[in-house]
Amino acid sequence: MVDLRSQYEKIKGEIDGGIREVLESCAFVKGDKVTLFQEHMAQYLGVCHVVAVGNGSDALTIALMALGLQAGDEVITPAFSFVSAVEAISLLGLKPVLVDVEYDTMNVSVDSVMQAITERTRAIVPVHLFGQNADMEPLLRLARERGIYVVEDACQSIGASYTFSDGKTAMSGCMGDIGCTSFFPSKNLGCYGDGGALFTNDDALAAKIRSIANHGMSERYHYDRVGVNSRLDSIQAAVLDAKLPHLDGYAEARRRAAAYYDTALKGVGGIVLPTKAPYSTHVFHQYTVKTEGIDREAVRRRLAERGVPTMVYYPIPLHLQKAYEPLGYHAGDFPVAERLAASVMSLPMHTELDEVQLKYISDALTEAVAM
């Protein structure tokens, strides 16, 4: 599904040089490389503050902690997504309120969010799934009207931009109160271990986030609040700082691969191609099709026999997961999420796909569907 080795080989000198500098300095934790990467990331995003942490899940947890939410407060997030957002909400004793998604973009439905808001709603966590932004303008308007925080899960959408109705643009993760991302190796901007970051334009929130991520300290051994220990190590920061200047190029390579798939698979019966929203660019963290009227698992088996990997993100929506049974949801509560879980299939998508590989994959899928 990804080819990290070929990507590394292309910028080996930059990666190795950055790691060597860390090894020679022995500043493995909170070194200059981390500070430098945070500054460069903030410049790229056009945001005031970037705080690097241990991983994307930590970023989401710290974001919710920084907002000062209380046990039992409700936080709305989509039912069709990776588990990190609902996990962070649950771990903090908050109440996850799941909502349905749009069939075409697979991102959170603003109408569903509107219907789920109660007097206990304190935050919304939209997930920018598969590489494009959720429809943020109406969501932000709704949140402002109701006095609700917005924490963006941009773990799959780093580098995507959103265009507002007045023509203004903003980077994914930089529109709400706090944005969060992951630097897991397979992400569009991935390190060689674990990593994550939070983004905000709010000075006070940034100070609180930094404190929480560092055991609740504002100065050494003065604990102002309950915190955690979550930090990006210097070696990972060196890797990310070397890759950051290539991020837009990586996105363009993914778009070219997606365009090839779009052309090659257009009209293939039973395959619904990804929808690109008019308000967002798409960085194609995944190229996810929907299957309709065909046996998805049979198609996947046929592709595997041809050496073509596929993945299903995500086979069980969150409201039907065993861990979240206590929330009281049932089959049928979120029909779009359930329909997507039964039909989506992601094809190989990364920066190193060439035309020979893309043709092989597209031809194999076309044949697998026809069998």
N, C-alpha and C positions, 0 to 999 in steps of 0.2 A: 504493500500500500504506500510506502514511502521509500526513498533512497537517500538516506543521510550520508552514506559514504561518498557517493559521487558529488554531493553538494559540498562536503568537507574538502574533497580533493581540489575543488576549484578555488577555494580560499584558504588552503592549508597554511600558507605563509603567514597570513594575517592572524589566523586562529593560534597557530603555534607560537607566534611572536608574543601575542597577548598573554598566553598561559605562561610562557617563559618569564615574562616580566613579573608575574605574580610569584612564581617560584623563587625568583631571585630576591624579591622584596620580602618574602615570607609574611606578607600582610594578607593572610588567608580569610580573615573575617573583618568586615567593615573597613576594607582597604580603599585606597584611592580609586581602584578600578570600579568599585560599586558606585562611588560618588560621581565619577565621570560618566558611567553608563546612565545613571538617573538623570543627569543634566542633558545628555544627548537624547534620551528618550523623551524628556519633557519638550525639548526643542522640536523634535520630529512631530510630536502630537499637538503642539501648540497649547500646552496645558501648563499651569503654574508649578504643580508639584507632582513628582513621581516618587513613590516609596517602594523600593524593591523588598520582597519578602521571600519566604521559603518555597511557596507554591501557590497555584491559583486558588485552591480551596482555603488556604490560610488567608489569602487576600479577601475572599468573600466573608469569612468569619470576622476578620478584623474590621472590615467596613461596617458590618452590622453592629459590632461592639462600639465603634466610634460614634455611632448615631445615638447611643444612650437609650436604646430600646429596653423595655421592661418585660419580664416574663409574662407570657400570655398575649403580648401585642401581636397583631396579625401582619404577616408579610406575604404578599402575592407573588407567585412565580409560576411559570408554565409547567404543565404536566408532561409535556414531551420535551425532554432535555436530559443531559447528564445529571447525575445526582448531587453535584457539589452545592448548588444553591439551597435546595431543600434540606440537605445535610447540615449546612451551616446554620440555617434557621432553627432546625430542630435541636442542635447541640446547645444553642444559647437559651433554650427554654421558650423560644418564641413559637407562634403557631403558624405553620405553613398553610397558606390558602392557595390551592392549585387552581389553575384556569386553563381553558382550551387554547388551541393555536389556530392559525390560518392554514388552510389546506395548501394554498399555492406557495407561500413563502416559508411555511413551517415555523414561523416565528409567532410570538404571543399575540393573541387577538385583543385589540384595545377594547372592543365591545365586551368581551368576557371579563376583562379587568374591571371595567366600569360596573358590571353587574355584581362583581364580587366584593366591592368596597363596602365596608361597614364602619361604624363609629370606632372600632378597635384597629382599623387598618393604619399602620404606621409607615410602611415602606412597600415598594414594588421593585422586584428584581427581574427585569427583562433579560432574556438570554439571546444574544445575537448569534443565532444558530448557523453552523456550516459555513460562515464567512460573510454574511451580509447582515446589516442592521435591522432590528425590529423597527416598526414605524414609530419613531420617537416623538415627533412633533405633537400629535394628539395625546400621546401618553404623558409627556411633560406638561402639557396644558392641563390635563386632568389632575395630575399630581399637585401642581401649583394651586389649582382651585380648591383642592381638598386638604392642603397642608401636609402632603405625604412625601416622604423621601424617595428618591430613585437611585438605586445602586445598579449600575450596568454590569452584566456579566459579558465581558468582551474577550473571553478566553479563546474563542474560535474566530474572532473578527479583527484582530489587530491589523491596522493598515487600511481598513475600509473607512469610507467617509459617507456622511449623511448630508443631504441637501434639503434645507428647509424651504417652505413655500415662498419666502422672501428672497431666495437665492443664496443665503448664507450657508456655509458648510461647516461641519465639525467632524473631528475624527471619532471613530468608535471608542466608547469608553469615556468620552470627554464632554458628554451632554448632561448627564445627571449630576447628583451631588457627589457621587464617588463612582469611579470605574475600576474594574478589576480585570486582570488578565493572567494567563498562565504561560510559562515558558517551557512547558514539557517538550522533550526533544522533537516530537512529531508536529508541534504547532508551527504556524507560518514563520514566527520568530521563536525558535526553540534553542535552549541551551543543551549542554551535554550531561544533564542530571535533572534536578528539579529546580523550579524557580517560579516566581510570580511577581506581580506589582499592583499597586493601587495608584489611581490618578485622581486629582482634585484641583479645583481652582480656589478652594476655600482655605485660607491660611490657618484658621483655627482647627478645622478638621484635619489638615495635614499634620499639624503639631500633635494632635491627639492620636492619629494613626501611627506616627513615628514612635510615640510613647508606648502605645499598646503593643506594637511589634517588638519592643525592647523591654519586656517585663514590666511595663507600666511606668518606666522611669522617664523623667524629664531631665534630670541630672543624675550622675552616678550614685547609686544606692539610696536615692530618694524616690520612693514608690508612690506616685500620685493616684494610681488607679490599678485595678487588676489588669494584668497584661498577659502576653504570651511571649514565647521566644521564637521568632520567625524572621529569618534574614537570608538574603541571597549571598552565597559565598563569592569570594573575589574571582575564583577561576571561572565560575559560571558568568559573572559579570563581564569578564574579559572575552568570553565566547560571544556573548550577546552584543557587546560593543563592536566586535569585529563583523558580526552579521547584520547589524542594524542598517548600515549604509546600503546593503543589498536588498532590504526588505521590499521596496517598491518593485525592484527587478524580479524578486521572487513572486510577487503578486501578479506581475505581468506574465510571467512564465505559466502560472497556474491559469490565468485567463485564456492564454493561447491554447492550452490543453483542453480547457472547458469548451472553447469555441470549436475545436476539432470534434470533440464528442458531440456537441450540438448539431453540427453538420452531418456527421457520419451516422448518428442515431435518429435523426429526424425522420418521422414516419414509420419507425419500427413499431409494429403492433404490440401493445401491452406495456410499452415503456413511456412514461411521462417525464419529460426533461425538466431540469430545475428552472424555477421561475426567478427571474431577476427583477427585483422591486425597482420602480422608477426613482425612488428617493434615496437609494443606497448603491454604492459601488459594491462589487462582490469580489472577495479575495480567495474564494474557493478553498477554504480549509478542507472541505470535502466536496466531491461531486456526487450528489445524492439524487438518484432517480426514484420515481415511484413505479411500482408494478401494478398493472390493472388487468384483471381477467386472465392472469397466467400464474403458474405455480412458482413463486419466488424461490423457494428452497431447491426445487428441481433445476431452475436456471443457475443458481449458485453452484450446485454440484457439477453441472456440465461445464461451467467456467473453470472450476477448480481442476477438473480433469484436463483442461487445456493450459493449466498453470497460471490462470488469472485469479488473483485473490479478490474477494469482495468482503465488505463488512456491513452489518446492520446496526446503525445508530438511530434508534435504540429499540430493542425488540420488545420491551415491556414498559409501558408508560409508568410514570412515577406513582400515580394513584393506585396502581395494581401491584406494586412491589410489596413483598412481605413486610419489610421494615416499616412501611408507612400505612399498614392496615389500621392502626389506631386512629388515623385521621378520619376514618369513617366513610371513605369513598368506595364506590362500587363500579363494576363494569357497566358501561353505558353512560357514565357521568360526563365523560369528555370524549365524545364520538370521533372528533377529528384526530385527536392524539392517538386513539386506539386504531383508527384506520391507517394512520401513518406508520405506527409500530408494526402493523401487519403487512405493509407494502413497500417500505423504503429499502433501498439497497445502494451502498456507496461503492463506486469504482475507484481504482487506483488514481491518486491525485497528488502530485508533488512537482517540485521545480525541475526535475531531471527527466521527465517524460519526453521522449522524442517521437517523431512522426511514425517511425516503424513500430514502436511499442503501442502508440495510440491506435494505429490501424489494426494491429493484432487484437487488441482488447475490444475495439468496436466490432470487428468482424466476428470475433468469438461470441460476443453478446448477441449480435444479430442472428447467428446460427443457433445459439442456445435457445433463444426465444422461439425460433421457427420449428424446433424439433418436437 
